[in-house]
Amino acid sequence: MTEANLLKEKIQHAPGHPGVYLMKDRDDRVIYVGKAKNLHARVRSYFGGTDSRRMIPFLVSRIRDIEFFVTDTEKEALILENNLIKKYRPRYNINLRDDKNFYSIRIDTQEDFPRFQLVRRLKKDGARYFGPYSSSASVKETFYYLHRIFPLRTCRDLEFKTRKRPCMEFQIQRCLAPCCGLIADTQYRELVAEAILFMEGCGGRLIRQLRLRMDRAAKDLDFEEAARIRDKVGAIETTLEKQRVVSTVFKDQDVFGLYRAGERIQVYAIYIRKGAIIGQRRFSLMKTRMESPEALSSLLKQYYDTGVTIPEEIIVSERMEDAQIIEQWLTEKKSGKVSLMLPRRGDKKALLAMALSNAQSAFRAEEKLEVDNERVLEELAKKLLLKKLPRRIECFDISNIGGKYAVGSMVSFSQGIPEKSCYRRFRIRTKEDADDYGMMREVLERRYGEKTDLPDLIVVDGGKGQLGVALSVLGGLGLEEVDVIGLAKESHTLPTKGLSRVSRDTDRVYLPNRKNPLYLSKHPQALFLLQRVRDEAHRFAVTYHRTVKEKEDFRSVLDDIPGIGTARKNALLAHFLEMDAIANASREKLAEIPGIGKDAADRISEYFQAQKNGSPG
């Protein structure tokens, strides 16, 4: 049976049940994932001409095979579709590339002395979560006011349990030292309740409560306490003045506006908590032939499946076919009613208009940036004599200290814009001495060894030596068609009047088969783009290097004992306080520690006994 006949046979016998379908091309790659209430009816509409969506002709011309997954309900199909899109990242689906979640603020009231924490993922652990906050700056500002007004502890649990005297936070009045018993449990709980009221947006109610307490303290002639409460009320009122109230409903709402021009879509979200805007988010510009309602539906499903806060109301700008199923799915995830709505009038319509206006502005800004970047890329290609326009640039950097903690980084820029989903980092495996050339060779061989997904231009941070290594690696792999340059910041001196000379750092571009470096100082925009790429690679490498170094620096001998993970290590340190005490403890004493047990106690005791005897543990 031919490929075409086999496909027709599959379409004809598609199951008439809810489920998910995977469409594949001639290379057996999944190019589209969809769900349907009735798989048979949906798939036949693709090939029968009854589906008028603009993407269908392009999709159908590329389909060579279809695979079906039957589910019991539409909601199960929605969940499976979402998982398969994340797994295969099909070309004709919307793929949410902004994998990094925004910060939320967490407080676990089940702890004896709760504290605020910054987290990126929400868990069903009984804790309270506030957010998300769209910028680290807004989170830091919120934290600043939180700790200024409500001096809860900031230290981690292990530090809290082992601290014997108050820390600097207590000295500057940002903590009341519950670790040392300087505040009663009831007073601390009262402070926690106030902080939660503040975070819930109930500032007016909190102020009324505090003023009543201030009046009582004044009547009791406790003027010091009354003054302290007065200052707190003033700080809260100042903070509340900065919050922009946009709704009198005082519900948690997310508002999604979609702007479209041709095949390009820009989505903008506004986050409202208790009637006040707490943040906004501009999603990456998407290019798709998918209809706007379907594109927004796909984005919402992927976005809310990443562990973000689910509000009570989600306001959208498109009427989506599967809105009711999405509502059911989100209600189940939230364990509370979630409404998905397209408003036609009133305050919610005004909020949607704000999101749509921001989406259009973001689209125009992105469009202008792309035009400018295209001109810069053309200038760069001309000055560097590149074989083609460097629409996709990859840059490499190495970071180490005398060969120790050596790592490599690779960043990717598309159309002059960072493409963070394509960043890669490398832990150097083959070099233990300070051999930057050898490290660069290892990183490049690991990245391009498979000879797939090649960039238009490779940039290495360094001069002739690093460029030579890159050319050698690419030549050995048969990838000579890819352009490669070296970018090095080198010092040179400038003559001045008199005898003195001034030293200045200048970026030089090293090109293959050219003796002298090229200066781009007369082409500042082209130079600035290369510098941005190089600096981002350096930042990414240094960040990873610090992470590796900190991990090694804080490594404990307990990490070498099989079966002793983080929880057991923390339990041992919290109980014994010092490593010598653990090493000298009897098996019985070790086994008494919660979470250790007899087997782990035996391993710990045997390890330290072997160390004392001079044999490997």
ZIFENFEN-V739684 format. One record per backbone hydrogen bond with DSSP energy under -0.5 kcal/mol. NH is the residue of the N-H (numbers start at 1). CO is the residue of the C=O. E is the energy in kcal/mol with one decimal. If there is no record, write none. Layout:
nh->NH co->CO e->E
nh->NH co->CO e->E
This chain:
nh->6 co->2 e->-2.4
nh->7 co->3 e->-2.0
nh->8 co->4 e->-2.2
nh->9 co->5 e->-2.3
nh->10 co->6 e->-2.0
nh->11 co->7 e->-2.3
nh->12 co->8 e->-2.5
nh->13 co->9 e->-1.6
nh->14 co->11 e->-1.2
nh->17 co->15 e->-0.7
nh->19 co->36 e->-2.0
nh->20 co->69 e->-2.7
nh->21 co->34 e->-2.6
nh->22 co->67 e->-2.9
nh->23 co->21 e->-0.5
nh->23 co->32 e->-2.9
nh->24 co->65 e->-2.8
nh->25 co->29 e->-2.0
nh->28 co->25 e->-2.0
nh->31 co->23 e->-2.9
nh->31 co->29 e->-0.5
nh->32 co->23 e->-1.4
nh->34 co->21 e->-2.2
nh->36 co->19 e->-2.2
nh->39 co->17 e->-2.2
nh->40 co->15 e->-1.4
nh->42 co->38 e->-2.4
nh->43 co->39 e->-2.5
nh->44 co->40 e->-2.0
nh->45 co->41 e->-1.4
nh->46 co->42 e->-0.9
nh->46 co->43 e->-0.6
nh->47 co->43 e->-1.0
nh->48 co->44 e->-1.5
nh->49 co->45 e->-0.5
nh->50 co->45 e->-0.6
nh->51 co->45 e->-1.4
nh->52 co->50 e->-0.7
nh->56 co->53 e->-1.3
nh->59 co->55 e->-2.3
nh->60 co->56 e->-3.1
nh->61 co->57 e->-1.7
nh->62 co->59 e->-1.4
nh->63 co->59 e->-0.7
nh->63 co->60 e->-0.9
nh->64 co->24 e->-3.3
nh->65 co->24 e->-1.3
nh->67 co->22 e->-2.3
nh->69 co->20 e->-2.7
nh->71 co->18 e->-2.5
nh->77 co->73 e->-1.5
nh->78 co->74 e->-2.3
nh->79 co->75 e->-2.1
nh->80 co->76 e->-2.5
nh->81 co->77 e->-2.8
nh->82 co->78 e->-2.1
nh->83 co->79 e->-2.0
nh->84 co->80 e->-2.4
nh->85 co->81 e->-2.2
nh->86 co->82 e->-1.9
nh->87 co->83 e->-1.7
nh->88 co->84 e->-2.8
nh->89 co->85 e->-2.4
nh->92 co->31 e->-2.5
nh->93 co->90 e->-1.1
nh->95 co->93 e->-0.5
nh->96 co->94 e->-0.6
nh->97 co->95 e->-1.0
nh->99 co->97 e->-2.3
nh->101 co->99 e->-0.7
nh->103 co->133 e->-0.8
nh->104 co->119 e->-2.8
nh->105 co->130 e->-3.5
nh->106 co->117 e->-3.0
nh->107 co->128 e->-2.3
nh->108 co->115 e->-0.5
nh->109 co->107 e->-0.8
nh->111 co->108 e->-1.5
nh->114 co->111 e->-0.5
nh->117 co->106 e->-2.2
nh->119 co->104 e->-2.5
nh->119 co->117 e->-0.5
nh->122 co->307 e->-1.4
nh->125 co->123 e->-1.7
nh->128 co->107 e->-3.0
nh->130 co->105 e->-2.5
nh->132 co->103 e->-0.6
nh->133 co->103 e->-3.1
nh->134 co->132 e->-0.5
nh->139 co->135 e->-1.6
nh->140 co->136 e->-2.6
nh->141 co->137 e->-2.2
nh->142 co->138 e->-2.3
nh->143 co->139 e->-2.8
nh->144 co->140 e->-2.4
nh->145 co->141 e->-2.1
nh->146 co->142 e->-2.5
nh->147 co->143 e->-2.6
nh->148 co->144 e->-1.5
nh->149 co->145 e->-2.5
nh->150 co->146 e->-3.5
nh->151 co->149 e->-0.5
nh->152 co->150 e->-2.7
nh->160 co->156 e->-2.7
nh->161 co->157 e->-2.3
nh->162 co->158 e->-1.6
nh->163 co->159 e->-1.4
nh->170 co->167 e->-0.9
nh->171 co->167 e->-1.2
nh->172 co->168 e->-2.0
nh->173 co->170 e->-1.5
nh->174 co->169 e->-3.2
nh->175 co->169 e->-0.8
nh->176 co->151 e->-1.0
nh->180 co->177 e->-1.1
nh->181 co->178 e->-1.3
nh->182 co->177 e->-2.0
nh->188 co->184 e->-2.3
nh->189 co->185 e->-2.6
nh->190 co->186 e->-1.8
nh->191 co->187 e->-1.9
nh->192 co->188 e->-2.3
nh->193 co->189 e->-2.4
nh->194 co->190 e->-1.9
nh->195 co->191 e->-2.2
nh->196 co->192 e->-2.3
nh->197 co->193 e->-2.1
nh->198 co->194 e->-2.2
nh->199 co->195 e->-2.3
nh->200 co->196 e->-2.2
nh->201 co->198 e->-1.2
nh->202 co->197 e->-2.2
nh->203 co->201 e->-0.7
nh->206 co->202 e->-2.2
nh->207 co->203 e->-2.6
nh->208 co->204 e->-2.0
nh->209 co->205 e->-2.0
nh->210 co->206 e->-2.5
nh->211 co->207 e->-2.4
nh->212 co->208 e->-1.8
nh->213 co->209 e->-1.9
nh->214 co->210 e->-2.5
nh->215 co->211 e->-2.3
nh->216 co->212 e->-2.1
nh->217 co->213 e->-2.4
nh->218 co->214 e->-2.1
nh->219 co->215 e->-2.3
nh->220 co->216 e->-1.9
nh->221 co->218 e->-1.5
nh->222 co->217 e->-2.8
nh->223 co->221 e->-1.5
nh->226 co->222 e->-2.0
nh->227 co->223 e->-2.4
nh->228 co->224 e->-1.8
nh->229 co->225 e->-2.3
nh->230 co->226 e->-2.3
nh->231 co->227 e->-2.2
nh->232 co->228 e->-1.8
nh->233 co->229 e->-2.6
nh->234 co->230 e->-2.2
nh->235 co->231 e->-2.1
nh->236 co->232 e->-2.4
nh->237 co->233 e->-2.5
nh->238 co->234 e->-2.1
nh->239 co->235 e->-1.9
nh->240 co->236 e->-2.7
nh->241 co->237 e->-1.6
nh->242 co->238 e->-0.6
nh->242 co->239 e->-1.1
nh->243 co->240 e->-1.1
nh->245 co->243 e->-0.8
nh->246 co->244 e->-0.5
nh->246 co->275 e->-2.8
nh->247 co->275 e->-1.5
nh->253 co->251 e->-0.6
nh->253 co->272 e->-3.0
nh->254 co->313 e->-2.0
nh->255 co->270 e->-2.6
nh->256 co->315 e->-3.2
nh->257 co->255 e->-0.5
nh->257 co->268 e->-2.9
nh->259 co->266 e->-2.8
nh->261 co->264 e->-2.3
nh->264 co->261 e->-1.7
nh->265 co->286 e->-3.2
nh->266 co->259 e->-2.7
nh->268 co->257 e->-2.5
nh->269 co->281 e->-2.9
nh->270 co->255 e->-2.2
nh->271 co->279 e->-3.0
nh->272 co->253 e->-3.2
nh->272 co->270 e->-0.5
nh->273 co->276 e->-2.7
nh->275 co->251 e->-1.1
nh->276 co->273 e->-1.6
nh->277 co->244 e->-2.1
nh->278 co->271 e->-2.4
nh->279 co->271 e->-1.1
nh->281 co->269 e->-2.4
nh->283 co->267 e->-2.2
nh->283 co->281 e->-0.6
nh->286 co->265 e->-2.8
nh->288 co->263 e->-3.2
nh->288 co->286 e->-0.5
nh->295 co->291 e->-2.4
nh->296 co->292 e->-2.6
nh->297 co->293 e->-2.3
nh->298 co->294 e->-2.3
nh->299 co->295 e->-2.2
nh->300 co->296 e->-2.6
nh->301 co->297 e->-2.1
nh->302 co->298 e->-2.1
nh->303 co->299 e->-2.8
nh->304 co->300 e->-2.6
nh->306 co->303 e->-1.4
nh->311 co->309 e->-0.6
nh->312 co->252 e->-0.9
nh->313 co->252 e->-1.9
nh->314 co->339 e->-3.0
nh->315 co->254 e->-2.9
nh->315 co->313 e->-0.5
nh->316 co->314 e->-0.5
nh->316 co->341 e->-2.6
nh->317 co->256 e->-0.7
nh->320 co->318 e->-0.9
nh->323 co->320 e->-1.4
nh->326 co->322 e->-2.3
nh->327 co->323 e->-2.4
nh->328 co->324 e->-2.0
nh->329 co->325 e->-2.5
nh->330 co->326 e->-2.8
nh->331 co->327 e->-2.6
nh->332 co->328 e->-1.9
nh->333 co->329 e->-2.1
nh->334 co->330 e->-2.6
nh->335 co->331 e->-1.5
nh->336 co->331 e->-1.4
nh->339 co->312 e->-2.6
nh->341 co->314 e->-2.6
nh->341 co->339 e->-0.5
nh->343 co->341 e->-0.5
nh->349 co->345 e->-0.6
nh->350 co->346 e->-1.6
nh->351 co->347 e->-2.1
nh->352 co->348 e->-2.2
nh->353 co->349 e->-2.3
nh->354 co->350 e->-1.7
nh->355 co->351 e->-2.0
nh->356 co->352 e->-2.7
nh->357 co->353 e->-2.4
nh->358 co->354 e->-2.1
nh->359 co->355 e->-2.2
nh->360 co->356 e->-2.2
nh->361 co->357 e->-2.2
nh->362 co->358 e->-2.6
nh->363 co->359 e->-2.1
nh->364 co->360 e->-2.4
nh->365 co->361 e->-2.3
nh->366 co->362 e->-2.3
nh->367 co->363 e->-2.6
nh->368 co->364 e->-2.4
nh->369 co->365 e->-2.2
nh->370 co->366 e->-2.3
nh->371 co->367 e->-2.0
nh->372 co->368 e->-2.4
nh->373 co->369 e->-2.9
nh->374 co->370 e->-2.4
nh->375 co->371 e->-1.6
nh->376 co->372 e->-2.0
nh->377 co->373 e->-2.8
nh->378 co->374 e->-2.1
nh->379 co->375 e->-2.0
nh->380 co->376 e->-2.6
nh->381 co->377 e->-2.6
nh->382 co->378 e->-1.9
nh->383 co->379 e->-2.5
nh->384 co->380 e->-2.3
nh->385 co->382 e->-0.6
nh->386 co->381 e->-2.0
nh->391 co->389 e->-2.4
nh->393 co->391 e->-0.5
nh->393 co->413 e->-2.6
nh->394 co->457 e->-2.4
nh->395 co->411 e->-2.1
nh->396 co->459 e->-2.3
nh->397 co->409 e->-1.6
nh->399 co->407 e->-2.5
nh->401 co->404 e->-2.0
nh->402 co->400 e->-0.5
nh->404 co->401 e->-2.2
nh->406 co->403 e->-0.7
nh->407 co->399 e->-2.4
nh->408 co->426 e->-2.7
nh->409 co->397 e->-2.4
nh->410 co->424 e->-2.6
nh->411 co->395 e->-2.0
nh->413 co->393 e->-2.8
nh->414 co->417 e->-3.1
nh->415 co->391 e->-3.2
nh->415 co->413 e->-0.5
nh->417 co->414 e->-1.5
nh->419 co->412 e->-3.3
nh->420 co->418 e->-0.6
nh->422 co->419 e->-2.2
nh->423 co->420 e->-1.3
nh->424 co->410 e->-2.5
nh->426 co->408 e->-3.0
nh->428 co->406 e->-1.7
nh->428 co->426 e->-0.7
nh->435 co->433 e->-2.4
nh->436 co->434 e->-0.6
nh->439 co->435 e->-2.2
nh->440 co->436 e->-2.5
nh->441 co->437 e->-2.3
nh->442 co->438 e->-2.1
nh->443 co->439 e->-2.3
nh->444 co->440 e->-2.5
nh->445 co->441 e->-2.4
nh->446 co->442 e->-2.1
nh->447 co->443 e->-2.1
nh->448 co->444 e->-2.7
nh->449 co->445 e->-1.1
nh->451 co->448 e->-1.1
nh->456 co->392 e->-2.2
nh->457 co->392 e->-1.6
nh->458 co->483 e->-2.3
nh->459 co->394 e->-2.9
nh->460 co->485 e->-2.2
nh->461 co->396 e->-2.0
nh->462 co->460 e->-1.2
nh->462 co->487 e->-1.1
nh->467 co->463 e->-2.3
nh->468 co->464 e->-2.7
nh->469 co->465 e->-1.9
nh->470 co->466 e->-2.1
nh->471 co->467 e->-2.5
nh->472 co->468 e->-2.2
nh->473 co->469 e->-2.5
nh->474 co->470 e->-2.5
nh->475 co->471 e->-2.4
nh->476 co->472 e->-2.3
nh->477 co->473 e->-1.5
nh->478 co->475 e->-1.0
nh->479 co->474 e->-3.3
nh->482 co->479 e->-1.7
nh->483 co->456 e->-1.0
nh->485 co->458 e->-2.4
nh->486 co->510 e->-2.3
nh->487 co->460 e->-2.3
nh->488 co->508 e->-2.3
nh->490 co->488 e->-0.8
nh->490 co->506 e->-2.4
nh->492 co->504 e->-1.9
nh->494 co->502 e->-3.2
nh->496 co->500 e->-1.0
nh->502 co->494 e->-2.2
nh->504 co->492 e->-2.7
nh->506 co->490 e->-2.4
nh->508 co->488 e->-3.0
nh->509 co->518 e->-2.8
nh->510 co->486 e->-3.2
nh->510 co->508 e->-0.6
nh->511 co->509 e->-0.5
nh->512 co->484 e->-0.5
nh->514 co->511 e->-1.2
nh->518 co->509 e->-3.4
nh->523 co->520 e->-2.1
nh->527 co->523 e->-2.2
nh->528 co->524 e->-2.9
nh->529 co->525 e->-1.8
nh->530 co->526 e->-1.8
nh->531 co->527 e->-2.6
nh->532 co->528 e->-2.5
nh->533 co->529 e->-2.2
nh->534 co->530 e->-2.7
nh->535 co->531 e->-3.1
nh->536 co->532 e->-2.1
nh->537 co->533 e->-1.9
nh->538 co->534 e->-2.2
nh->539 co->535 e->-2.7
nh->540 co->536 e->-2.4
nh->541 co->537 e->-2.2
nh->542 co->538 e->-2.7
nh->543 co->539 e->-2.4
nh->544 co->540 e->-1.8
nh->545 co->541 e->-2.6
nh->546 co->542 e->-2.5
nh->547 co->543 e->-1.8
nh->548 co->544 e->-2.6
nh->549 co->545 e->-2.6
nh->550 co->546 e->-2.9
nh->551 co->547 e->-2.1
nh->552 co->548 e->-2.1
nh->553 co->549 e->-3.2
nh->554 co->550 e->-2.2
nh->555 co->552 e->-1.1
nh->559 co->556 e->-1.6
nh->560 co->557 e->-1.5
nh->561 co->558 e->-1.4
nh->562 co->560 e->-0.6
nh->564 co->561 e->-1.8
nh->565 co->563 e->-0.9
nh->569 co->565 e->-2.5
nh->570 co->566 e->-2.6
nh->571 co->567 e->-2.0
nh->572 co->568 e->-2.4
nh->573 co->569 e->-2.4
nh->574 co->570 e->-2.5
nh->575 co->571 e->-1.6
nh->576 co->572 e->-2.9
nh->577 co->573 e->-1.9
nh->578 co->576 e->-1.5
nh->582 co->578 e->-1.3
nh->583 co->579 e->-2.6
nh->584 co->580 e->-1.8
nh->585 co->581 e->-0.6
nh->585 co->582 e->-0.8
nh->590 co->586 e->-2.3
nh->591 co->587 e->-2.4
nh->592 co->588 e->-1.0
nh->593 co->590 e->-1.3
nh->596 co->593 e->-2.2
nh->597 co->591 e->-0.7
nh->597 co->593 e->-0.7
nh->600 co->596 e->-0.6
nh->601 co->597 e->-1.9
nh->602 co->598 e->-2.3
nh->603 co->599 e->-2.0
nh->604 co->600 e->-2.5
nh->605 co->601 e->-2.5
nh->606 co->602 e->-2.6
nh->607 co->603 e->-2.2
nh->608 co->604 e->-2.2
nh->609 co->605 e->-2.1
nh->610 co->606 e->-2.1
nh->611 co->607 e->-1.9
nh->612 co->608 e->-2.0
nh->613 co->609 e->-1.7
nh->614 co->611 e->-0.8
nh->615 co->610 e->-2.2
